[in-house]
Structures are given as structure tokens and as C-alpha cells.
Amino acid sequence: MSRNEDLFCRAQRTIPGGVNSPVRAFRSVGGTPRFIARAEGARVWDADGKAYIDYVGSWGPAITGHAHPEIVKAVQEAATRGLSFGAPSEAEVEMAELLCARMPSLEMVRLVSSGTEATMSAIRLARGFTGRDAIVKFEGCYHGHADSLLVKAGSGALTFGHPSSGGVPADFARHTVVLDYNDCQGLEDLFVARGDQIAAVIVEPIAGNMNLIMPRPEFLAALRRLCSRYGAVLIFDEVMTGFRVGPQGVQGLLGVEPDLTTLGKVIGGGMPVGAFGGRRDIMAQIAPLGPVYQAGTLSGSPVAVAAGLASLRLVAAPRFYDQLAARTRQLVEGLIGAAVEAGVTFSAQSVGGMFGLYFSEHCPGTYEEVMATDRGAFNRFFHGLLDSGHFFAPSAFEAGFVSAAHGEAEIAQTIAAAKAYFAAPRD
């Protein structure tokens, strides 16, 4: 028995499913999860000592590569001053100032410890600000595991074929309206019928939890126009895309500003940090200024904030995003070329340091099109590349990530492995 198999057997005795986040269980693709022992740069090493070129990147935060020396140094120095204070620190102020300076829509921001906390808090704030109850989300988009948002969710919920979660009261779910991503007409019809009841619309402005799905140009514009007209709060969930697709997230890339933004992943540099923020008049409703309560014992953790500040300084380097996007395009174009050469039905796309792979003729633009892709073909591809030392997300419904540590050599090795896989005879 391999060390990975042994650990998985042990884990299942004391941890539900053997994992602490469902997609890690490999149930969508089959096989044994890899238990990671260490990571550095563009690579991770599993418990058996096998190295992989990593395209999971801790699901997005490792934009500078794993264990970047400057981030590690910042964490070590912060830890020597204390792990947690339960009181304000200067680093929190610096982080808030930095986020507000870089993200177009942020006038005020509050730090939390996870993306789920950020989206949950933003929803509560939008309801408190508007005095309304209804929330609009889009099928296939995932915004964390808060009750009112686990209605036809994406990511791990899609992986297991259960788009709604058990344990969510029907009274919560009835306040959440689910529409099709990229469906402008459905959005228009809903607002005409119920616009005065809608507290907020929450959306992944570029979806990453039903694989990478780009918004149609008119979709985000329609969201902004309708929310403004009917007094609803537009929330961009940029937990994944914030500082991943560009220096100002999707809102800077596409020029559409939300009322509230949720952030995570990159802003923690690999440590658990989240944030939500936006218009000053809305944020002024949060306690202790206003009646909407939100709190967190470890919010603004000095160690986590130190990692986040170091990460955000690194991505501010000249041409950082140009180089990251070019490297990601190189991967995507190489994989497409390898599939075309072998006559395999395959498509792919990228934005910034994110990419999507689909076993379909065209890149999907809706949840329905994602569900029509060949998931069996993806699962076989996943294991073929995993066996040759290339670690992609273990689900056909997850975006992938390239870091600044991925050089031409790593990309070339992955493309060569894909060529060998596609060219190999199939039973």
C-alpha cells in the first residue's frame, strides 16, 4: 500500500470522507487523493515523494508560486511578534488601505477569515441596507457554504451531482432566486416582476466554480443597469478572480463596478484571509457603525495579513500580470494544439492566471453547456496527466491556475505529457 493510500484509509476513520473539503476526495475522478507533504515554486510533492507540476495552486492563492521566500519570511517575522491579538493591529489598516487603493469599487473594507465568511456577510449587509429579503444567484456559481447560497451551487456541490445541500431550511432557500448565468432576458424578466423585493444579486463576474466561464459582454452591463434601476445591491464575488485575472480583478478588467465585492485567496498569500467591502454608505451599516452585525475572533490575523501583504506587493511588480497571462495562454494553446493533432474533441481558454479545460467542441458559456461536456474524457485525462506528474484539479467543474513560478520548462513538460496522452491508443 502506498503512503497516500495508507493516509486516506486512516483519514476516513476520523474525517468524513477522509478530507476536510469535499472536492479533495477524488470522488468525481476516482482513485486515491494525493496527500501533499510539501510544495515549492510550481511543484508539490505527495506523501510517497512523487513530484507534480501543480495547476491547483491551493485553488488560486499561490499566484507567486508555493512557499515564495518573501511570503515565508513575512509570516515568520509576524509569528515572532504573536499569533493572534484579538485587538486591532497596524497591519490590518495597511491591508485595508491597500485593497481600497487597488480595487476600483472599494471605499471601505472589512477583513474576515474566509471567502464563505465574506460572501455570507455581504449578503447580510445587502439585506440590512435595502430592507429586502430576496437574493439572486446564478446556476453553477458557488459562493461558499452559507445556507442561503447553497441553492443549485457549483464547485464541489456539482462534482457530487447534488446542486442543493441537505440541512438548508426551505425557508432560507425560498429567498434565493436562481437564474441562468449569461441569461440577460431571464434577468430582465425577474427584475420587472420582482425588482422591489430583491436585496442583492451575487455573481462570479468570471465564473470559476463550474469550470472557467466567461461572461458575455452584455451580461455584466445588464446586471449593473438593473441593480441600479431597482435599488438592489450588486455583489461581485471575486474571492477567486480578485488579483488573479488582473491587478484590479474582473471589475478593473471589464470596467463594471459592483456595489460590494468579496475577496479571498490571493489576498491571503496562502493563509486564510477574506474580505468584503464597497460603497461607503453600505459599509457604514456594519456594526459598530450600524445595525448589521458581523464579527470574527481571528479576523485580521496578524500572521495571515502579513502573508497577504507580501503577496499583494509581489503581484504589483511591473508586467507581473502580462507575464502571467502569457504563460497561461502558452499552456492553453499548447494543450489545444496537442488535442487537435490527435483528433481529440477539446477546447480551452484562459484569463490572467486562470484557465479552463473542456472536452467539448467549444468553450461553454452556460451551466447547461458545461454539463454537456464529456466528463468521462476529462477524468481519463486527469489520471493520465497525474500519472505523468502533472496535478490538475480533480473535477471537470473547476478552473485551473498558473503561477509566476511556472516557467517555460514546466509548461513545455505539461504540453509534452498531454501530447503523449492524447496520442496513446485507447481501448
C-alpha positions as CSV (number, residue, x, y, z in Angstrom):
1,M,0.0,0.0,0.0
2,S,1.3,3.4,-0.9
3,R,1.7,6.1,1.7
4,N,-1.2,8.1,0.1
5,E,-3.4,5.1,0.3
6,D,-2.5,4.4,3.9
7,L,-3.2,8.1,4.9
8,F,-6.5,8.0,3.1
9,C,-7.6,4.9,4.9
10,R,-6.6,6.4,8.2
11,A,-8.3,9.7,7.4
12,Q,-11.6,8.1,6.6
13,R,-11.8,6.7,10.1
14,T,-11.9,10.1,11.8
15,I,-12.6,12.7,9.0
16,P,-15.9,12.5,6.9
17,G,-14.9,11.2,3.5
18,G,-11.3,11.4,4.6
19,V,-11.0,15.0,3.6
20,N,-11.7,18.5,5.1
21,S,-13.1,19.9,1.8
22,P,-15.2,17.6,-0.5
23,V,-13.5,18.1,-3.9
24,R,-10.2,16.8,-2.4
25,A,-11.7,13.3,-2.1
26,F,-11.3,12.5,-5.8
27,R,-14.8,11.0,-5.9
28,S,-15.6,12.8,-9.2
29,V,-12.5,11.4,-10.9
30,G,-12.0,8.2,-8.9
31,G,-8.8,6.9,-7.3
32,T,-6.8,7.9,-4.2
33,P,-6.3,11.6,-3.2
34,R,-2.8,12.8,-3.1
35,F,-1.7,13.8,0.4
36,I,0.7,16.7,-0.1
37,A,3.8,16.7,2.0
38,R,5.4,19.9,0.8
39,A,5.3,22.5,-2.0
40,E,7.8,24.9,-3.6
41,G,7.5,27.0,-6.7
42,A,5.5,25.4,-9.4
43,R,5.6,21.9,-7.8
44,V,4.1,19.8,-5.0
45,W,5.3,16.5,-3.5
46,D,3.0,13.9,-2.3
47,A,3.3,11.6,0.7
48,D,5.1,9.0,-1.5
49,G,7.7,11.6,-2.5
50,K,6.4,11.9,-6.1
51,A,6.7,15.5,-7.6
52,Y,3.9,17.1,-9.6
53,I,3.8,20.3,-11.7
54,D,0.9,21.9,-9.9
55,Y,-2.1,23.6,-11.6
56,V,-4.3,23.6,-8.5
57,G,-2.2,26.3,-6.7
58,S,-4.1,25.8,-3.4
59,W,-7.2,26.7,-5.6
60,G,-5.8,30.1,-6.6
61,P,-3.8,31.7,-3.8
62,A,-0.4,30.5,-4.9
63,I,-0.1,33.1,-7.6
64,T,3.6,33.7,-6.9
65,G,4.3,30.0,-6.6
66,H,4.3,27.9,-3.4
67,A,6.4,28.9,-0.4
68,H,7.7,32.1,-2.0
69,P,10.7,33.2,0.1
70,E,9.3,36.8,0.7
71,I,5.9,35.5,1.9
72,V,7.5,32.8,4.1
73,K,9.8,35.5,5.6
74,A,6.9,37.8,6.3
75,V,5.0,35.0,8.0
76,Q,8.0,34.0,10.1
77,E,8.6,37.6,11.2
78,A,4.9,38.2,12.1
79,A,4.8,34.9,14.1
80,T,7.6,36.0,16.3
81,R,5.5,39.0,17.4
82,G,2.5,36.9,18.3
83,L,0.0,34.7,16.5
84,S,-3.2,36.5,17.4
85,F,-4.2,39.5,19.5
86,G,-8.0,39.9,19.4
87,A,-7.3,43.6,19.0
88,P,-6.5,45.9,16.1
89,S,-3.1,46.0,14.5
90,E,-1.4,48.4,12.1
91,A,-1.1,45.6,9.5
92,E,-4.9,45.4,9.3
93,V,-5.0,49.1,8.5
94,E,-2.3,48.7,5.9
95,M,-4.2,45.8,4.2
96,A,-7.5,47.8,4.1
97,E,-5.7,50.8,2.6
98,L,-4.0,48.6,0.0
99,L,-7.2,46.9,-1.0
100,C,-9.2,50.1,-1.3
101,A,-6.4,51.7,-3.4
102,R,-6.2,48.8,-5.8
103,M,-9.8,47.6,-6.2
104,P,-11.9,50.2,-8.1
105,S,-15.2,49.7,-6.1
106,L,-13.8,49.6,-2.6
107,E,-14.3,52.7,-0.4
108,M,-14.3,50.7,2.9
109,V,-13.5,47.1,3.6
110,R,-13.7,44.6,6.5
111,L,-11.3,41.6,6.8
112,V,-12.6,38.2,7.7
113,S,-11.0,34.7,7.7
114,S,-12.5,33.0,4.6
115,G,-14.4,33.6,1.3
116,T,-17.5,32.0,2.8
117,E,-17.5,34.5,5.6
118,A,-17.0,37.3,3.1
119,T,-20.0,36.3,0.9
120,M,-22.2,35.5,3.9
121,S,-21.5,38.8,5.5
122,A,-22.0,40.7,2.2
123,I,-25.4,39.1,1.7
124,R,-26.5,40.0,5.3
125,L,-25.2,43.6,4.8
126,A,-27.2,43.9,1.5
127,R,-30.4,42.8,3.2
128,G,-29.8,45.1,6.1
129,F,-29.1,48.0,3.8
130,T,-32.1,47.5,1.5
131,G,-34.6,46.1,4.0
132,R,-35.4,43.4,1.5
133,D,-35.0,39.6,1.7
134,A,-34.7,38.2,-1.8
135,I,-31.2,37.2,-3.2
136,V,-30.4,36.4,-6.8
137,K,-27.6,34.0,-7.8
138,F,-26.8,32.0,-10.9
139,E,-26.9,28.3,-11.5
140,G,-23.4,26.8,-11.3
141,C,-21.9,29.7,-9.4
142,Y,-20.5,28.9,-5.9
143,H,-20.3,31.5,-3.2
144,G,-19.3,29.4,-0.2
145,H,-21.3,27.2,2.1
146,A,-23.7,29.7,3.8
147,D,-27.2,28.3,3.9
148,S,-28.9,30.8,1.5
149,L,-26.2,30.4,-1.1
150,L,-26.2,26.6,-1.3
151,V,-29.1,26.6,-3.8
152,K,-28.0,25.0,-7.1
153,A,-24.4,25.7,-6.2
154,G,-21.3,24.9,-8.3
155,S,-17.9,23.5,-7.5
156,G,-17.9,20.6,-5.1
157,A,-21.7,20.5,-5.0
158,L,-21.8,20.0,-8.8
159,T,-19.0,17.4,-8.6
160,F,-21.2,15.2,-6.5
161,G,-24.3,15.8,-8.5
162,H,-26.2,17.4,-5.6
163,P,-26.7,21.0,-6.6
164,S,-28.6,21.8,-3.4
165,S,-27.3,20.9,0.1
166,G,-29.1,18.9,2.8
167,G,-29.6,20.8,6.0
168,V,-30.7,24.1,4.3
169,P,-34.1,25.1,5.6
170,A,-36.8,25.6,2.9
171,D,-37.5,29.0,4.4
172,F,-33.9,30.0,3.6
173,A,-33.9,28.6,0.1
174,R,-37.2,30.3,-0.8
175,H,-35.5,33.7,-0.5
176,T,-32.9,32.8,-3.1
177,V,-33.8,33.0,-6.8
178,V,-31.6,31.1,-9.2
179,L,-31.1,32.2,-12.8
180,D,-29.0,31.0,-15.7
181,Y,-25.6,32.5,-16.0
182,N,-25.3,34.8,-19.0
183,D,-29.1,35.0,-19.5
184,C,-29.9,38.7,-19.8
185,Q,-33.5,38.1,-20.7
186,G,-34.2,36.0,-17.7
187,L,-32.6,38.7,-15.5
188,E,-34.7,41.4,-17.1
189,D,-37.9,39.4,-16.6
190,L,-37.1,38.8,-13.0
191,F,-36.5,42.4,-12.2
192,V,-39.6,43.5,-14.0
193,A,-41.7,41.0,-11.9
194,R,-39.9,41.3,-8.5
195,G,-37.4,44.2,-8.6
196,D,-38.7,45.8,-5.5
197,Q,-38.2,42.6,-3.5
198,I,-34.6,42.0,-4.5
199,A,-31.9,42.9,-1.9
200,A,-28.9,41.8,-3.9
201,V,-27.6,39.9,-6.9
202,I,-24.4,38.0,-6.2
203,V,-22.3,36.7,-9.1
204,E,-18.9,35.4,-10.0
205,P,-18.2,38.0,-12.7
206,I,-16.0,35.4,-14.3
207,A,-17.2,32.0,-13.1
208,G,-14.6,29.6,-11.8
209,N,-16.7,27.1,-9.9
210,M,-18.4,25.4,-12.9
211,N,-15.0,25.5,-14.7
212,L,-13.9,28.8,-16.2
213,I,-16.9,30.5,-17.8
214,M,-16.6,34.0,-19.3
215,P,-19.4,36.5,-19.1
216,R,-21.0,37.7,-22.3
217,P,-20.3,41.4,-22.7
218,E,-23.9,42.4,-22.2
219,F,-24.4,40.2,-19.1
220,L,-22.5,42.2,-16.5
221,A,-23.7,45.5,-18.1
222,A,-27.3,44.3,-17.6
223,L,-26.6,43.4,-14.0
224,R,-25.3,46.8,-13.3
225,R,-28.1,48.6,-15.0
226,L,-30.9,46.6,-13.4
227,C,-29.5,46.7,-9.9
228,S,-29.1,50.5,-10.2
229,R,-32.6,51.0,-11.5
230,Y,-34.3,48.8,-8.9
231,G,-32.1,49.7,-5.9
232,A,-30.6,46.2,-5.5
233,V,-27.0,45.7,-4.3
234,L,-24.7,44.2,-6.9
235,I,-22.2,41.9,-5.3
236,F,-19.2,40.7,-7.3
237,D,-17.8,37.5,-5.7
238,E,-14.1,38.0,-6.6
239,V,-12.8,35.5,-4.0
240,M,-11.3,33.6,-6.8
241,T,-10.7,36.3,-9.5
242,G,-9.6,39.1,-7.3
243,F,-6.0,39.9,-8.1
244,R,-5.9,36.6,-10.1
245,V,-7.1,37.8,-13.5
246,G,-5.5,41.2,-13.3
247,P,-4.4,43.9,-10.9
248,Q,-7.9,45.2,-10.3
249,G,-9.9,41.9,-10.6
250,V,-12.7,41.5,-13.1
251,Q,-14.1,44.9,-12.3
252,G,-10.9,46.5,-13.5
253,L,-10.6,44.2,-16.4
254,L,-14.1,44.6,-17.8
255,G,-14.9,48.1,-16.4
256,V,-18.1,47.2,-14.5
257,E,-18.1,48.3,-10.8
258,P,-20.3,46.4,-8.2
259,D,-21.6,47.9,-5.0
260,L,-20.0,45.3,-2.9
261,T,-17.0,43.0,-3.6
262,T,-15.9,39.8,-1.8
263,L,-12.3,38.8,-1.8
264,G,-10.1,35.9,-0.6
265,K,-7.4,33.5,-1.8
266,V,-4.6,35.8,-3.3
267,I,-5.1,38.4,-0.6
268,G,-4.1,35.8,1.9
269,G,-1.0,34.6,0.1
270,G,-1.8,31.1,1.1
271,M,-3.1,31.9,4.6
272,P,-6.8,32.1,5.5
273,V,-7.9,35.6,4.8
274,G,-11.1,37.0,3.2
275,A,-12.6,40.5,2.9
276,F,-15.8,42.2,1.8
277,G,-16.2,45.9,1.0
278,G,-17.6,48.5,-1.3
279,R,-19.6,51.7,-1.2
280,R,-19.1,53.7,2.0
281,D,-22.8,54.3,2.6
282,I,-23.4,50.5,2.5
283,M,-20.4,49.6,4.6
284,A,-21.5,52.2,7.2
285,Q,-24.4,49.8,8.1
286,I,-21.9,47.3,9.6
287,A,-21.5,47.2,13.4
288,P,-20.3,49.1,15.3
289,L,-21.4,51.9,13.0
290,G,-24.7,50.4,12.0
291,P,-27.3,47.7,12.9
292,V,-25.9,44.8,10.7
293,Y,-23.8,42.6,13.0
294,Q,-20.7,40.8,11.9
295,A,-17.7,39.8,13.9
296,G,-14.7,37.4,13.9
297,T,-12.3,36.5,16.7
298,L,-9.4,35.8,14.3
299,S,-10.4,38.4,11.6
300,G,-7.3,40.4,10.6
301,S,-5.0,37.7,11.9
302,P,-1.5,39.3,12.1
303,V,0.2,36.3,10.6
304,A,-2.3,35.9,7.7
305,V,-2.4,39.6,7.0
306,A,1.5,39.6,6.8
307,A,1.3,36.8,4.1
308,G,-1.4,38.7,2.2
309,L,0.5,42.0,2.2
310,A,3.7,40.3,1.0
311,S,1.7,38.6,-1.8
312,L,0.0,41.8,-2.9
313,R,3.3,43.6,-3.0
314,L,4.8,40.9,-5.2
315,V,2.0,40.9,-7.8
316,A,2.4,44.7,-8.0
317,A,5.7,44.2,-9.9
318,P,5.8,45.7,-13.4
319,R,4.4,43.4,-16.0
320,F,3.6,40.7,-13.5
321,Y,0.1,40.1,-14.9
322,D,1.3,40.4,-18.6
323,Q,3.8,37.7,-18.0
324,L,1.4,35.5,-16.0
325,A,-1.3,35.8,-18.7
326,A,1.2,35.0,-21.4
327,R,2.4,31.9,-19.6
328,T,-1.2,30.7,-19.1
329,R,-2.0,31.3,-22.7
330,Q,1.1,29.2,-23.6
331,L,-0.3,26.3,-21.6
332,V,-3.8,26.6,-23.1
333,E,-2.6,26.9,-26.7
334,G,-0.2,24.0,-26.3
335,L,-3.0,21.7,-24.9
336,I,-5.3,22.7,-27.7
337,G,-2.6,22.0,-30.2
338,A,-1.9,18.6,-28.7
339,A,-5.6,17.7,-28.8
340,V,-6.0,18.9,-32.4
341,E,-3.0,16.9,-33.6
342,A,-4.5,13.8,-32.1
343,G,-8.0,14.5,-33.4
344,V,-9.5,14.8,-29.8
345,T,-12.5,16.9,-29.2
346,F,-11.2,19.5,-26.8
347,S,-11.3,23.2,-26.1
348,A,-9.7,25.6,-23.6
349,Q,-9.4,29.2,-22.6
350,S,-7.7,31.5,-20.1
351,V,-7.9,34.9,-18.5
352,G,-5.0,36.2,-16.4
353,G,-3.6,33.3,-14.4
354,M,-6.8,31.2,-14.7
355,F,-7.7,28.6,-17.3
356,G,-10.5,26.2,-18.2
357,L,-10.2,22.8,-20.0
358,Y,-13.3,21.2,-21.6
359,F,-13.8,18.1,-23.5
360,S,-16.2,19.7,-25.9
361,E,-16.0,21.3,-29.3
362,H,-16.4,24.8,-28.0
363,C,-15.8,26.6,-24.7
364,P,-19.1,26.6,-22.8
365,G,-20.8,29.8,-21.8
366,T,-23.6,28.4,-19.6
367,Y,-24.2,25.9,-16.9
368,E,-26.2,23.7,-19.4
369,E,-23.2,23.7,-21.8
370,V,-20.8,22.8,-19.0
371,M,-23.0,19.9,-18.1
372,A,-22.9,18.7,-21.7
373,T,-19.1,18.3,-21.8
374,D,-17.5,14.8,-21.7
375,R,-16.7,14.3,-18.1
376,G,-15.5,10.8,-18.6
377,A,-12.9,12.1,-21.1
378,F,-11.8,14.7,-18.5
379,N,-11.5,12.0,-15.8
380,R,-9.3,9.9,-18.0
381,F,-7.2,12.9,-19.0
382,F,-6.8,13.9,-15.3
383,H,-5.4,10.5,-14.3
384,G,-3.2,10.3,-17.4
385,L,-1.6,13.6,-16.6
386,L,-1.5,12.8,-12.9
387,D,0.4,9.6,-13.5
388,S,3.0,11.5,-15.5
389,G,3.5,14.1,-12.8
390,H,1.0,16.9,-13.6
391,F,-1.6,17.9,-11.0
392,F,-4.8,19.4,-12.3
393,A,-8.0,20.0,-10.3
394,P,-9.7,16.6,-9.6
395,S,-13.0,17.7,-11.1
396,A,-14.3,18.8,-14.6
397,F,-16.0,21.7,-12.8
398,E,-13.0,23.6,-11.5
399,A,-10.8,26.2,-13.1
400,G,-7.1,25.7,-13.1
401,F,-4.3,28.1,-12.1
402,V,-0.8,29.0,-13.3
403,S,1.7,30.8,-11.1
404,A,4.6,33.1,-11.7
405,A,6.8,30.2,-10.8
406,H,5.7,28.2,-13.8
407,G,8.4,28.7,-16.4
408,E,8.7,27.7,-20.0
409,A,10.2,24.4,-18.9
410,E,7.2,23.4,-16.7
411,I,4.7,24.4,-19.4
412,A,6.6,22.5,-22.1
413,Q,6.7,19.4,-19.9
414,T,3.0,19.5,-19.4
415,I,2.2,20.0,-23.1
416,A,4.6,17.1,-23.9
417,A,2.7,14.9,-21.4
418,A,-0.6,15.9,-22.9
419,K,0.7,15.1,-26.4
420,A,1.8,11.7,-25.2
421,Y,-1.5,11.1,-23.5
422,F,-3.7,12.1,-26.5
423,A,-1.6,10.1,-28.9
424,A,-1.7,6.9,-26.9
425,P,-4.1,4.2,-28.2
426,R,-7.4,3.9,-26.3
427,D,-9.3,0.7,-25.5
